[in-house]
């Protein structure tokens, strides 16, 4: 899906140009009736110059608008594409073709704009009216001697081109952020492609109503909330609602909060004695008219929006699961496990070595088979945890200063859970909780009931430089993201440091569909 911001912006600017031309045509018509010509003719006649409205006013005004539009098109269709070709290698070189072409494009555009403004000023003589009636020429600087210097206004026009280029560059940067690869890209592009045309229509109506007059606050206070309510409901509330009722508490709260917050802007429009009455009526209008209308419009694109939201979630889950798998099947983990088994073999402890090899094999089988499933029986998840803990215990020297306790053997749980959901916390505990020089401990506890799971890991904290930091495990931040995707509004995760101890508590609320006895 392609970002359409640029196309929408060009269409918007073109419509502004057309509207301005229509305004000038309207003034030409009034001039033909002798209504406004006198205002312009006076300055020319006092200067001893001849005056024809279409020649001294209409054509210069029309040409000025088209000149500015041509500069805008040149920036967006020529200069910006050339700048986008510039690489870091070009910046490091003394002479770069790409930089040279971009600079030439800016200089040529600036000069042609200055020259065009010079010619227009020669016929319009806007300095005689302090540029009244010729606002677009003012962008190129005050010129009281047109065509006396072919470079007159070049500095001002260059500044105008640079400002255009900076704004276009900012837009391109935002488009790059929106369109960068990732699981949310398609949905970001969809939202952008829907927001930009609405925003430009909003600005277009604002321009037509002339925001410099007193009706601006009325427009801002009445139209802006409608625009915002549509955006919030279409791309936030309705996708979260899915098949739930509008009276469902979370949905109703979001709708009431959004409409109330947006309706506060209507205070700009209602300033008389009964402002509160109008304000309350306007809130009701947003709630009872705009929200249902937004729902009808949303229904037309519901499948596309939900499909992209589903793709976003699926891709994010896949990425999280892939990172999880990589964290386990990596050379560092395998090296430690094999090194441990090698050490036990040297001690002629064949029974422990064989047991460790079996545990490692079971773990690898779990990673390659069960880890690809969306949900697995809790029994298999706990078997993986037990094997991991047993292998780690082989590495830890037997010492009264080191305590490792867990109650996994006692737990009987029939739930289905996402694979490898608890292992990051155990990994983190063994990675940071064991020291050969200080008193150390790791306590692992799991509790299981019909509708919930409670998993707790506590380990000692040792302030030392960890040369292996970042090499193993997926990190607690990644775990938080994975839980948000797999168990939205169904989990509570508490991570804290207290009394020289690191504590993790994970509370899962299990749905009926996630009970192992029901999976068949």
ZAMARGU-4260 file (C-alpha; in steps of 0.2 Angstrom, whole numbers, plus 5000, padded with zeros to 4 digits):
<rodrens>
0) 5000/5000/5000 | 5007/5017/4995 | 5006/5033/5005 | 4995/5046/4996 | 5000/5061/5007
5) 5009/5069/4993 | 4996/5067/4980 | 4982/5073/4992 | 4993/5089/4996 | 4996/5093/4978
10) 4977/5091/4974 | 4973/5102/4989 | 4986/5116/4983 | 4979/5115/4966 | 4961/5117/4973
15) 4967/5132/4983 | 4974/5140/4966 | 4958/5136/4957 | 4948/5145/4971 | 4959/5160/4971
20) 4958/5161/4952 | 4939/5161/4954 | 4940/5175/4966 | 4950/5185/4954 | 4938/5181/4940
25) 4924/5187/4951 | 4933/5203/4954 | 4936/5205/4935 | 4917/5204/4933 | 4914/5217/4946
30) 4927/5228/4938 | 4918/5227/4922 | 4903/5234/4931 | 4914/5248/4937 | 4913/5243/4956
35) 4931/5240/4961 | 4941/5247/4946 | 4942/5264/4954 | 4952/5258/4969 | 4966/5252/4958
40) 4965/5265/4945 | 4968/5279/4957 | 4986/5275/4961 | 4990/5273/4943 | 4983/5289/4938
45) 4991/5299/4952 | 5008/5291/4945 | 5004/5297/4928 | 5002/5279/4921 | 4988/5272/4910
50) 4977/5259/4918 | 4967/5244/4911 | 4960/5232/4924 | 4963/5216/4916 | 4981/5221/4911
55) 4987/5230/4927 | 4977/5219/4940 | 4969/5203/4934 | 4983/5196/4923 | 4997/5200/4937
60) 4986/5192/4950 | 4983/5177/4940 | 5001/5176/4935 | 5007/5178/4953 | 4996/5163/4959
65) 5002/5152/4945 | 5020/5157/4948 | 5019/5152/4966 | 5011/5136/4961 | 5024/5133/4949
70) 5037/5135/4962 | 5028/5123/4973 | 5028/5110/4959 | 5046/5112/4956 | 5051/5109/4974
75) 5040/5094/4975 | 5043/5086/4958 | 5061/5091/4954 | 5071/5097/4970 | 5065/5085/4983
80) 5068/5069/4971 | 5085/5076/4968 | 5089/5078/4986 | 5082/5061/4990 | 5096/5054/4979
85) 5110/5061/4990 | 5118/5048/5001 | 5131/5049/5015 | 5144/5045/5002 | 5139/5061/4992
90) 5141/5072/5008 | 5159/5066/5011 | 5165/5069/4994 | 5172/5086/4988 | 5162/5086/4972
95) 5146/5076/4971 | 5135/5075/4955 | 5119/5073/4966 | 5122/5088/4977 | 5127/5098/4962
100) 5111/5094/4953 | 5100/5098/4968 | 5109/5115/4971 | 5107/5119/4953 | 5088/5115/4954
105) 5086/5126/4969 | 5096/5141/4961 | 5087/5139/4944 | 5070/5138/4952 | 5074/5153/4963
110) 5080/5164/4949 | 5065/5160/4938 | 5053/5164/4952 | 5062/5181/4955 | 5062/5185/4937
115) 5043/5180/4935 | 5039/5191/4950 | 5050/5205/4942 | 5040/5205/4926 | 5023/5204/4935
120) 5028/5219/4946 | 5032/5229/4931 | 5014/5228/4925 | 5005/5228/4942 | 5015/5241/4951
125) 5010/5234/4968 | 5022/5246/4977 | 5010/5260/4974 | 4997/5251/4985 | 5009/5243/4998
130) 5005/5227/4989 | 4987/5228/4993 | 4978/5216/4981 | 4995/5207/4977 | 4999/5196/4993
135) 5008/5183/4983 | 5020/5195/4976 | 5025/5200/4993 | 5033/5183/4996 | 5047/5188/4984
140) 5051/5205/4993 | 5046/5223/4991 | 5051/5229/4973 | 5049/5247/4970 | 5059/5247/4954
145) 5054/5232/4943 | 5065/5226/4929 | 5078/5238/4934 | 5089/5223/4940 | 5087/5205/4933
150) 5092/5199/4950 | 5080/5209/4959 | 5071/5198/4973 | 5083/5183/4970 | 5087/5182/4988
155) 5069/5183/4994 | 5064/5170/4981 | 5078/5159/4987 | 5072/5160/5004 | 5054/5156/4998
160) 5061/5140/4989 | 5071/5135/5004 | 5056/5136/5015 | 5045/5126/5003 | 5059/5113/5002
165) 5061/5112/5021 | 5042/5109/5023 | 5042/5096/5009 | 5057/5088/5017 | 5048/5087/5034
170) 5033/5079/5025 | 5045/5066/5017 | 5053/5062/5034 | 5036/5059/5041 | 5031/5048/5027
175) 5047/5038/5029 | 5042/5035/5047 | 5025/5030/5043 | 5031/5019/5028 | 5046/5010/5037
180) 5045/4991/5037 | 5037/4983/5051 | 5021/4974/5057 | 5011/4990/5059 | 5016/4998/5042
185) 5000/4993/5032 | 4989/5000/5046 | 4999/5016/5048 | 4998/5019/5029 | 4979/5016/5029
190) 4976/5028/5043 | 4987/5041/5035 | 4978/5039/5018 | 4962/5042/5026 | 4967/5056/5038
195) 4976/5067/5025 | 4962/5070/5013 | 4950/5074/5027 | 4962/5086/5035 | 4965/5095/5018
200) 4946/5096/5015 | 4945/5103/5033 | 4958/5116/5028 | 4950/5120/5012 | 4933/5124/5020
205) 4942/5134/5033 | 4951/5144/5019 | 4935/5147/5009 | 4926/5153/5025 | 4940/5165/5027
210) 4947/5162/5044 | 4953/5180/5047 | 4935/5185/5049 | 4924/5183/5065 | 4916/5167/5058
215) 4933/5158/5061 | 4929/5153/5079 | 4912/5147/5075 | 4919/5136/5061 | 4933/5130/5072
220) 4922/5126/5087 | 4909/5117/5077 | 4918/5108/5063 | 4934/5102/5072 | 4926/5091/5085
225) 4916/5082/5071 | 4933/5079/5062 | 4941/5073/5078 | 4927/5061/5083 | 4926/5053/5066
230) 4945/5049/5067 | 4945/5043/5085 | 4930/5032/5082 | 4935/5025/5065 | 4953/5020/5069
235) 4953/5017/5088 | 4936/5014/5096 | 4927/5004/5082 | 4941/4992/5078 | 4943/4988/5097
240) 4924/4986/5099 | 4923/4972/5086 | 4906/4962/5090 | 4904/4970/5107 | 4888/4981/5110
245) 4889/5000/5111 | 4883/4998/5129 | 4898/4987/5133 | 4906/4996/5147 | 4924/4999/5139
250) 4916/5004/5123 | 4904/5016/5130 | 4917/5024/5141 | 4928/5027/5127 | 4914/5035/5116
255) 4908/5046/5131 | 4926/5051/5135 | 4930/5055/5116 | 4914/5065/5112 | 4915/5075/5129
260) 4934/5079/5126 | 4931/5084/5108 | 4915/5094/5112 | 4925/5105/5124 | 4931/5114/5108
265) 4914/5120/5105 | 4916/5133/5119 | 4925/5143/5106 | 4909/5144/5096 | 4896/5148/5109
270) 4900/5164/5119 | 4883/5171/5123 | 4872/5169/5139 | 4866/5152/5135 | 4883/5144/5130
275) 4881/5129/5142 | 4864/5125/5134 | 4872/5125/5117 | 4887/5116/5123 | 4877/5102/5130
280) 4866/5101/5114 | 4882/5100/5104 | 4889/5086/5115 | 4873/5076/5112 | 4874/5080/5093
285) 4892/5072/5093 | 4886/5057/5103 | 4869/5054/5094 | 4873/5060/5076 | 4891/5060/5072
290) 4896/5043/5081 | 4882/5034/5072 | 4886/5042/5055 | 4905/5037/5058 | 4899/5019/5062
295) 4890/5018/5045 | 4905/5025/5036 | 4916/5013/5046 | 4905/4998/5041 | 4910/5001/5023
300) 4928/4998/5026 | 4927/4987/5042 | 4934/4972/5034 | 4949/4981/5027 | 4953/4990/5043
305) 4951/4974/5054 | 4961/4964/5041 | 4976/4976/5043 | 4974/4976/5062 | 4974/4957/5061
310) 4990/4957/5050 | 4998/4969/5062 | 4995/4958/5077 | 5000/4942/5068 | 5016/4949/5062
315) 5020/4956/5079 | 5017/4939/5087 | 5027/4931/5074 | 5042/4943/5077 | 5041/4941/5096
320) 5040/4922/5094 | 5055/4922/5082 | 5065/4932/5094 | 5060/4920/5108 | 5066/4905/5098
325) 5082/4913/5093 | 5086/4917/5111 | 5085/4899/5115 | 5093/4891/5100 | 5109/4901/5100
330) 5127/4896/5100 | 5130/4903/5117 | 5116/4893/5126 | 5121/4877/5117 | 5139/4880/5121
335) 5135/4882/5140 | 5124/4867/5140 | 5137/4856/5131 | 5151/4863/5141 | 5142/4858/5157
340) 5138/4840/5151 | 5157/4839/5146 | 5162/4844/5163 | 5151/4831/5171 | 5157/4817/5159
345) 5175/4821/5165 | 5170/4818/5183 | 5165/4800/5177 | 5147/4804/5182 | 5139/4795/5167
350) 5122/4795/5175 | 5121/4814/5177 | 5128/4816/5159 | 5115/4805/5152 | 5102/4813/5161
355) 5108/4830/5155 | 5109/4825/5137 | 5091/4818/5138 | 5085/4835/5146 | 5094/4845/5132
360) 5086/4834/5119 | 5069/4836/5126 | 5072/4855/5126 | 5077/4855/5108 | 5062/4844/5103
365) 5051/4857/5112 | 5058/4871/5103 | 5057/4864/5086 | 5039/4856/5088 | 5029/4863/5102
370) 5036/4881/5101 | 5028/4883/5083 | 5010/4881/5091 | 4999/4895/5097 | 4995/4887/5113
375) 5001/4871/5122 | 4996/4861/5137 | 5004/4869/5153 | 5011/4852/5157 | 5023/4853/5142
380) 5028/4871/5147 | 5032/4866/5164 | 5043/4851/5158 | 5053/4863/5148 | 5055/4874/5163
385) 5061/4859/5174 | 5073/4853/5161 | 5081/4871/5159 | 5082/4872/5178 | 5090/4855/5180
390) 5103/4860/5166 | 5107/4876/5175 | 5109/4867/5192 | 5123/4857/5184 | 5133/4873/5181
395) 5130/4879/5198 | 5143/4874/5211 | 5136/4865/5226 | 5137/4877/5240 | 5127/4882/5256
400) 5128/4900/5250 | 5117/4896/5235 | 5099/4891/5236 | 5088/4886/5221 | 5070/4881/5226
405) 5055/4878/5215 | 5038/4870/5217 | 5035/4864/5199 | 5034/4846/5203 | 5019/4849/5214
410) 5009/4859/5202 | 4995/4851/5192 | 4988/4862/5179 | 4976/4859/5164 | 4977/4876/5155
415) 4983/4880/5138 | 4996/4893/5137 | 5007/4901/5124 | 5024/4892/5123 | 5039/4898/5132
420) 5030/4911/5141 | 5038/4909/5158 | 5056/4905/5153 | 5063/4923/5151 | 5060/4926/5169
425) 5069/4910/5174 | 5083/4914/5162 | 5085/4932/5169 | 5086/4925/5187 | 5100/4912/5183
430) 5109/4925/5173 | 5109/4939/5186 | 5105/4930/5203 | 5119/4918/5205 | 5137/4923/5212
435) 5151/4912/5216 | 5157/4925/5229 | 5141/4931/5238 | 5125/4923/5245 | 5113/4919/5231
440) 5096/4913/5229 | 5083/4909/5216 | 5065/4905/5222 | 5052/4900/5208 | 5034/4897/5213
445) 5019/4893/5202 | 5000/4893/5208 | 4986/4887/5196 | 4967/4887/5198 | 4953/4885/5187
450) 4953/4903/5180 | 4970/4910/5183 | 4989/4907/5184 | 5001/4915/5196 | 5020/4914/5192
455) 5033/4921/5203 | 5052/4922/5202 | 5063/4930/5215 | 5082/4931/5214 | 5096/4939/5223
460) 5104/4955/5215 | 5123/4956/5213 | 5130/4973/5207 | 5143/4968/5194 | 5148/4971/5176
465) 5140/4958/5166 | 5150/4954/5150 | 5136/4944/5143 | 5123/4956/5145 | 5112/4957/5130
470) 5118/4941/5122 | 5105/4929/5129 | 5087/4930/5133 | 5075/4941/5124 | 5074/4955/5138
475) 5060/4959/5149 | 5054/4973/5137 | 5051/4960/5124 | 5041/4949/5136 | 5030/4964/5140
480) 5026/4966/5122 | 5023/4947/5119 | 5011/4947/5134 | 5001/4962/5128 | 4999/4954/5111
485) 4994/4936/5118 | 4985/4941/5133 | 4977/4959/5131 | 4968/4964/5147 | 4971/4947/5154
490) 4987/4949/5163 | 4996/4958/5176 | 5015/4959/5177 | 5024/4966/5192 | 5043/4969/5191
495) 5052/4977/5206 | 5068/4977/5216 | 5066/4976/5235 | 5078/4973/5249 | 5092/4967/5237
500) 5080/4956/5228 | 5073/4956/5211 | 5055/4950/5210 | 5044/4946/5195 | 5025/4941/5197
505) 5015/4937/5182 | 4996/4935/5185 | 4986/4927/5170 | 4968/4926/5168 | 4964/4911/5158
510) 4949/4910/5147 | 4938/4894/5145 | 4944/4891/5128 | 4962/4890/5135 | 4958/4874/5145
515) 4968/4859/5140 | 4953/4847/5143 | 4942/4857/5131 | 4955/4858/5116 | 4948/4843/5107
</rodrens>
